[in-house]
Amino acid sequence: MAANAPSRSLRRFLIRFLFLFFILPQLSAGLVLPGGFSDGGHRYVCRRNFFSLCSSAVGAISLVATSPVQAEGVSSDTTIPTASNIDYRAVASDIEDLIARVPYRGPPLVRLAWHSSGTYDRVTETGGSGGGTIRFQEELAHKENVGLAQPIKWLERIKVKYGDALSYADLYTMAGGGVRMRCAKVVAIKVMGGPPIPWGYGRTDAPDSSAVTPDGRLPGADSGKPGYDESDSAHLRATFNQMGFDDGDIVALSGAHALGRCNKWASGYDGTWTTDPVAFDNSYFVLLESLRWRRREWDGPFQYEARAVGGKALMMLPTDLALLRDPSFRKYVRLYAKDRSRFERDFSAAFQKLEELGTKGLIPVQLWT
C-alpha cells in the first residue's frame, strides 16, 4: 500500500493542476463550455473539444499513475539491479564451471582472493578485500602480484554478465574462497578438496586507484640473506600480525600452498609444493615434515627441493622452511600433518577472516545446499 501512495498523491496534484491552469481558464473563455453558444453547431464543437480535453487529461494522469514513481525514499516498481538482487549461487556455479573447463585455473583464483585481501593494516585500517583494488594496474604491479592479471581476466566475463550490482571485491573473494576447490581427477563429477569457506556479500569497489596500498604488505618468499634464517620467521610474523593473525593462523593459511605452483617467468621460483597441485588437503604439511629438503642447485633464486615417493621433484621456499624450523610454527605443522580435519577447520576460519579484512556489515550467503 505504501508503495502506491506517491502515485495517488501525484494523481490528485495533476487533477488540480490541469483543472486550475488549463481547463478552468478555457471554461472562463467560453471555448469548451458545453452549450455555451446559442448555435447548435457550436455547441457540438464545444462539447467535442471539452470531452477531448478531459480525455487527454485523464490519459496524462493515468500515464503518471502507472509509471514507476520514486518519492520520499520509496522504491519504484522498476527493479534496479543491486547486490541483494544477485543470485550468488548462480555466480558460484559460473565460477565452478570456469574451473571445471580448466582445473588449473583453481589455484590462481585462490591466490587472487588471498592477495586481494592480504593488504590489510589493522593500525591504519587500510587495505583488505573491501575495495577490489587489485584490479588496478598500480596494485597488479606489486612484486608479489605478478601473474594475477590472468585470473582477473578470466573473471571479467562473469563480472560483465552480472553488471555493476556484482562488485569486483565480492567476485574475487568468492572465486577464491566462496567456491570449494575441486579435485582435478573428478572435476566434472563432484566438488571435492577443501572445506567450504563461509562467505558474504556487500563489499563496495573503490572508484579509483587512490585506495591502492603501498607495495610490501604481502608475505614474500625470502627475507634477509638467501635461504632460511630467523629473519624469515620475523618477516612472516610482522606481515601477518599486521593483519591480526597469530602463529596458528600463519601456519593454517600457509596450507594453501597445497595448491598451485611457482613459475620462473613470474616469481623466479619454479615447481610445485605437492604432488597434486589442484587438490586441497593437508599434504603440504605432510611433505614439509617428512621429506629431506636441500638447497636446489640451479640458476634461479634460493629454494629447496626434495623428491616425493615416485620420484616427483617438489619445492619449498625459505619462508616455507621457516614453518618447520621455528619451534612455535613447527608444532602446528606437526598437528596439521597428522590431523587433516583439524587443519581444514582452522584453515576455513582463518581464510574467512582473511577475506573479510577491511570490510563491515557483510551479508552471509549460503552457497550450497
C-alpha positions in Angstrom: 0.0 0.0 0.0 2.8 2.4 0.9 4.4 2.0 -2.5 1.2 3.3 -4.2 0.9 6.4 -2.1 3.1 8.6 -4.2 1.1 7.7 -7.3 -2.2 8.7 -5.7 -0.8 11.9 -4.3 0.7 12.8 -7.7 -2.6 12.0 -9.4 -4.6 14.3 -7.1 -2.0 17.1 -7.7 -2.2 16.7 -11.5 -6.0 16.8 -11.5 -6.0 20.0 -9.6 -3.2 21.5 -11.7 -4.9 20.6 -15.0 -8.2 21.9 -13.8 -6.9 25.2 -12.4 -4.4 26.1 -15.0 -5.7 24.5 -18.2 -9.4 23.6 -18.1 -10.8 26.4 -15.9 -9.2 29.2 -18.0 -10.7 27.8 -21.1 -14.1 27.4 -19.4 -13.9 31.0 -18.4 -13.1 32.0 -22.0 -16.2 30.1 -23.2 -14.2 27.9 -25.5 -15.1 24.5 -24.2 -18.3 25.1 -22.2 -20.9 22.6 -23.5 -23.9 24.5 -24.7 -22.1 27.8 -24.2 -23.3 29.2 -27.6 -26.9 29.5 -28.8 -25.8 28.0 -32.1 -26.3 24.2 -32.1 -23.2 23.5 -34.3 -21.1 25.5 -32.0 -22.5 23.6 -29.0 -21.4 20.3 -30.7 -17.9 21.5 -31.4 -17.5 22.8 -27.8 -18.8 19.5 -26.3 -16.4 17.6 -28.5 -13.4 19.8 -27.6 -14.4 19.6 -23.9 -14.5 15.8 -23.8 -11.4 15.6 -25.9 -9.6 17.8 -23.4 -10.8 15.7 -20.5 -9.8 12.5 -22.2 -6.3 13.9 -22.7 -6.1 15.0 -19.1 -7.2 11.6 -17.9 -4.7 9.9 -20.1 -1.9 12.1 -18.7 -3.0 11.3 -15.2 -3.2 7.6 -16.0 0.3 7.7 -17.5 1.7 9.2 -14.4 -0.2 6.8 -12.1 1.1 3.7 -13.9 4.7 4.9 -14.4 7.4 4.0 -11.9 7.4 6.7 -9.3 10.0 7.3 -6.6 9.4 9.7 -3.8 10.4 10.2 -0.2 12.7 7.2 -0.3 10.1 4.7 -1.7 11.5 2.4 -4.4 9.9 2.4 -7.9 8.3 -0.7 -9.4 11.2 -0.9 -11.9 13.8 -3.4 -10.4 17.2 -1.8 -10.4 20.0 -4.4 -10.1 21.6 -4.3 -6.6 23.9 -6.6 -4.7 20.9 -8.0 -2.8 19.2 -9.0 -6.1 22.0 -11.2 -7.4 21.7 -15.0 -7.3 25.1 -15.7 -5.7 24.6 -19.4 -6.2 24.4 -18.8 -9.9 27.6 -16.7 -9.7 29.3 -19.6 -7.7 28.2 -22.0 -10.4 29.7 -19.9 -13.1 33.0 -19.8 -11.3 32.9 -23.5 -10.8 32.2 -24.0 -14.5 35.3 -21.8 -15.2 37.4 -24.2 -13.1 35.7 -27.3 -14.5 36.8 -26.4 -18.0 40.4 -25.8 -17.0 41.1 -27.3 -13.5 44.5 -25.5 -13.2 42.6 -22.2 -13.0 41.6 -23.0 -9.5 44.9 -22.3 -7.7 45.4 -18.8 -9.3 41.9 -17.9 -8.3 42.7 -18.8 -4.6 45.9 -16.7 -4.9 43.9 -13.8 -6.3 41.5 -13.9 -3.4 44.4 -14.1 -1.0 46.3 -11.2 -2.4 43.3 -9.0 -2.8 42.6 -9.4 0.9 46.1 -9.7 2.4 47.0 -6.0 2.2 45.1 -5.0 5.3 46.8 -3.0 8.1 44.8 -3.1 11.3 46.5 0.0 12.7 45.6 2.3 9.8 42.6 0.3 8.8 43.6 0.5 5.2 43.7 -2.3 2.5 41.9 -5.6 2.6 39.3 -7.0 0.3 36.8 -4.2 0.6 37.7 -2.1 -2.4 38.6 -4.7 -5.1 41.7 -2.6 -5.7 43.8 -5.4 -7.1 42.1 -4.8 -10.5 44.0 -1.5 -10.8 47.3 -1.7 -12.6 49.0 0.1 -9.7 48.4 -2.8 -7.4 48.9 -5.5 -10.0 52.4 -4.1 -10.4 53.3 -5.0 -6.9 56.1 -7.6 -6.6 54.0 -10.4 -5.1 51.2 -9.9 -7.6 53.0 -11.0 -10.8 50.7 -13.2 -12.9 47.4 -12.2 -11.3 46.3 -10.2 -14.4 45.3 -13.6 -15.9 42.7 -14.8 -13.3 41.3 -11.2 -13.3 40.8 -11.6 -17.0 39.1 -15.0 -16.6 36.6 -13.4 -14.2 35.8 -10.4 -16.3 33.2 -12.2 -18.4 31.3 -13.2 -15.2 31.5 -9.6 -14.0 30.0 -8.3 -17.3 27.3 -10.9 -17.0 26.1 -9.6 -13.7 26.9 -6.0 -14.1 27.6 -3.3 -11.6 25.5 -5.0 -8.9 28.3 -7.6 -8.5 31.3 -5.8 -7.2 34.8 -6.9 -8.2 35.7 -7.2 -4.5 32.8 -9.7 -3.9 33.7 -11.6 -7.1 37.4 -12.0 -6.3 36.8 -13.3 -2.8 34.0 -15.6 -3.9 36.2 -17.0 -6.6 38.9 -17.9 -4.2 37.2 -18.9 -1.0 33.5 -19.0 -1.5 33.7 -21.7 -4.1 35.0 -25.1 -2.9 38.1 -26.4 -4.7 37.6 -29.4 -6.9 39.9 -32.3 -7.4 41.1 -32.5 -11.0 40.5 -36.2 -11.2 36.8 -35.8 -10.7 36.3 -32.1 -11.6 33.3 -32.7 -13.8 31.6 -35.1 -11.3 31.6 -33.7 -7.8 33.0 -31.0 -5.6 36.0 -32.2 -3.6 39.0 -31.0 -1.8 39.0 -28.2 0.7 36.3 -27.2 3.2 33.6 -24.7 2.4 34.6 -21.2 3.3 31.8 -19.1 4.8 31.3 -16.0 2.6 29.1 -12.9 2.5 28.5 -10.1 0.0 28.5 -6.3 0.5 32.0 -5.2 -0.5 32.0 -1.9 -2.4 34.5 -1.3 -5.1 36.9 1.6 -4.7 36.2 4.1 -7.6 39.9 4.6 -8.5 43.4 3.6 -7.7 43.9 6.1 -4.9 42.8 3.3 -2.5 45.7 1.1 -3.5 48.0 0.4 -0.6 51.8 0.6 -0.7 53.8 -2.4 -2.0 55.3 -4.7 0.6 52.3 -5.7 2.7 52.1 -9.3 1.4 54.3 -12.1 2.6 57.4 -12.8 0.5 59.3 -15.9 -0.3 62.6 -15.0 1.3 63.8 -12.3 3.7 67.3 -11.3 4.7 70.1 -13.4 3.3 69.2 -16.2 0.8 67.8 -19.3 2.4 66.1 -19.8 5.7 67.2 -17.8 8.7 65.4 -16.2 11.6 64.6 -13.2 9.6 62.1 -15.3 7.6 60.2 -16.1 10.7 60.3 -12.5 11.8 59.0 -11.4 8.3 56.1 -13.8 8.5 55.0 -12.6 11.9 55.4 -8.9 11.0 53.3 -9.4 7.9 50.5 -11.5 9.3 50.4 -9.7 12.7 49.7 -6.5 10.8 46.5 -8.2 9.6 45.6 -9.5 13.0 46.8 -13.2 12.6 48.7 -15.3 15.2 51.2 -18.1 14.7 48.5 -20.8 14.3 46.7 -18.7 11.6 50.0 -18.2 9.8 50.6 -21.9 9.5 47.0 -22.7 8.6 46.9 -20.1 5.8 50.2 -21.4 4.5 48.5 -24.7 3.9 47.1 -23.1 0.7 50.5 -24.0 -0.8 49.0 -27.4 -1.3 47.6 -25.7 -4.4 49.3 -24.3 -7.4 52.9 -23.8 -8.4 55.7 -21.3 -8.7 56.6 -20.2 -12.3 60.0 -19.0 -13.1 58.6 -16.4 -15.6 56.5 -14.9 -12.8 58.3 -15.1 -9.4 61.6 -16.5 -10.4 60.9 -19.7 -8.4 60.0 -22.9 -10.0 58.0 -26.0 -9.1 55.1 -27.4 -7.0 54.8 -27.8 -3.3 52.8 -31.1 -3.6 52.3 -34.0 -6.0 48.7 -32.9 -6.9 48.6 -29.1 -7.1 44.9 -29.0 -7.8 43.7 -31.0 -4.8 43.3 -29.3 -1.5 44.3 -31.4 1.5 47.0 -31.4 4.3 49.7 -32.9 2.0 51.7 -29.7 2.2 52.4 -30.3 5.9 52.9 -34.0 5.4 55.6 -33.4 2.8 57.2 -30.4 4.6 57.7 -32.5 7.7 58.6 -35.9 6.2 60.9 -35.1 3.2 64.5 -34.1 3.5 64.8 -30.6 2.0 68.1 -29.5 0.4 69.1 -26.4 -1.5 68.4 -26.6 -5.2 71.5 -26.1 -7.3 70.3 -24.0 -10.3 70.5 -20.6 -11.9 67.4 -19.3 -10.0 66.8 -17.8 -6.6 67.5 -19.8 -3.4 64.8 -22.5 -3.0 64.7 -26.0 -1.5 63.9 -29.3 -3.3 63.1 -32.9 -2.4 61.7 -35.9 -4.2 58.4 -37.5 -3.2 57.6 -41.2 -3.4 57.6 -41.9 -7.1 60.4 -39.5 -7.8 58.4 -36.3 -8.4 60.5 -33.3 -7.7 58.9 -30.8 -5.2 60.0 -27.4 -4.0 59.7 -25.3 -0.8 60.6 -21.6 -0.3 62.7 -20.2 2.5 59.6 -19.0 4.3 58.1 -22.5 4.0 61.1 -23.8 5.8 60.5 -21.2 8.5 57.4 -23.1 9.5 59.5 -26.2 10.1 62.5 -24.6 11.8 60.7 -22.2 14.1 59.5 -24.1 17.2 56.2 -22.2 17.6 55.3 -22.7 13.9 56.5 -26.3 13.9 54.0 -27.5 16.4 51.2 -26.5 14.1 52.9 -28.1 11.1 53.0 -31.4 13.0 49.4 -31.0 14.2 48.1 -30.4 10.7 50.2 -33.2 9.2 48.5 -35.7 11.5 45.0 -34.2 11.5 43.5 -33.2 8.2 40.1 -32.4 9.7 41.7 -30.0 12.3 43.7 -28.3 9.5 40.6 -27.8 7.3 38.6 -26.4 10.2 41.4 -24.0 11.2 42.0 -23.1 7.6 38.4 -22.3 6.9 38.2 -20.0 9.9 41.4 -18.2 9.0 40.6 -17.8 5.3 37.2 -16.4 6.1 38.8 -13.9 8.4 41.3 -13.1 5.7 38.6 -12.4 3.1 36.7 -10.2 5.4 39.6 -7.9 6.3 38.8 -4.3 5.6 35.0 -4.9 5.4 32.0 -4.2 7.5 28.4 -5.5 7.5 28.8 -8.3 5.1 25.6 -10.3 4.5 26.2 -14.1 4.7 25.1 -16.2 1.8 24.5 -20.0 1.8 26.2 -21.0 -1.5 25.5 -24.8 -1.2 22.6 -26.9 -0.1 
